[in-house]
């Protein structure tokens, strides 16, 4: 079955960088678009970024555009989210998703001084 496992969450200071990874298994990874979502405390889950099957097209929420980069490695079955210039409002649990139907367990990112 589809299995998504996120990693890389941490406590970081504002302005620093962090890279999240998601390991996928149980499906033909290279055939599907993948996405990252996040859910801040007390808020609804929101879409952050997505990337098509080939990696040639990426889309970003306005709140992270220019600071976050989504990428994928179809040989390693992984999708990553590189986050730069982190802000306190980026604090959230970050989830990897296939099609908004399958989800990982999430990884916590806390941005605080």
LINHULIN-V600951 format. One record per residue. N is the residue number from 1. SS is DSSP state (@ for helix, = for strand, . for the rest). PSI is psi in degrees with one decimal (none if undefined). BURIAL is b if it has 9 or more other ideal C-beta (glycine too) atoms within 8 Angstrom, else e. Layout:
BEGIN
<<N:SS:PSI:BURIAL> <N:SS:PSI:BURIAL>>
END
This chain:
BEGIN
<<1:.:167.0:e> <2:.:131.0:b> <3:=:125.0:e> <4:=:129.0:b> <5:=:113.9:b> <6:=:154.1:b> <7:=:164.9:b> <8:.:-8.1:b> <9:.:150.4:b> <10:.:173.7:e> <11:=:122.3:e> <12:=:157.4:b> <13:.:153.7:e> <14:.:140.4:b> <15:.:-13.6:e> <16:.:177.5:e> <17:.:159.1:b> <18:=:147.3:b> <19:=:125.0:b> <20:=:149.4:b> <21:=:152.8:b> <22:=:121.0:b> <23:=:127.8:b> <24:=:147.1:b> <25:=:164.2:e> <26:.:4.3:e> <27:.:170.6:b> <28:.:88.6:e> <29:@:-44.9:b> <30:@:-2.3:e> <31:@:-3.9:e> <32:.:142.9:b> <33:.:152.1:b> <34:=:157.4:b> <35:=:159.5:b> <36:=:138.2:b> <37:=:167.9:b> <38:=:155.2:b> <39:=:112.7:b> <40:.:157.4:e> <41:.:127.6:e> <42:.:6.4:e> <43:.:166.2:e> <44:.:156.7:e> <45:.:137.8:e> <46:=:148.9:b> <47:=:139.4:e> <48:=:-51.0:b> <49:=:157.0:b> <50:=:164.9:b> <51:=:134.4:b> <52:.:173.7:b> <53:.:-35.9:e> <54:.:-14.1:e> <55:.:1.8:b> <56:.:-19.1:e> <57:.:130.1:e> <58:=:148.6:b> <59:=:146.7:e> <60:=:147.0:b> <61:.:149.1:b> <62:.:-32.3:e> <63:.:-18.5:e> <64:.:-6.1:b> <65:.:131.7:e> <66:.:-13.0:e> <67:.:-32.8:e> <68:=:148.4:b> <69:=:125.4:e> <70:=:142.5:b> <71:=:166.1:b> <72:=:154.6:b> <73:=:103.4:b> <74:.:-18.5:b> <75:.:-35.4:e> <76:.:-4.1:e> <77:.:47.2:b> <78:=:150.7:b> <79:=:137.3:b> <80:=:159.8:b> <81:=:109.8:b> <82:=:125.0:b> <83:=:120.4:b> <84:.:160.8:e> <85:.:52.9:e> <86:.:145.3:b> <87:.:157.4:e> <88:@:-33.4:e> <89:@:-5.4:e> <90:@:-6.5:b> <91:.:123.9:b> <92:=:168.2:b> <93:=:126.5:b> <94:=:132.6:b> <95:=:140.1:b> <96:=:142.4:b> <97:=:146.7:b> <98:=:107.7:b> <99:.:16.0:e> <100:.:7.9:e> <101:.:-36.9:e> <102:=:138.8:e> <103:=:149.6:e> <104:.:-174.0:b> <105:.:-13.7:e> <106:.:156.5:b> <107:=:135.1:b> <108:=:127.8:e> <109:=:122.9:b> <110:=:123.2:b> <111:=:110.1:b> <112:.:147.0:e> <113:.:none:e>>
END
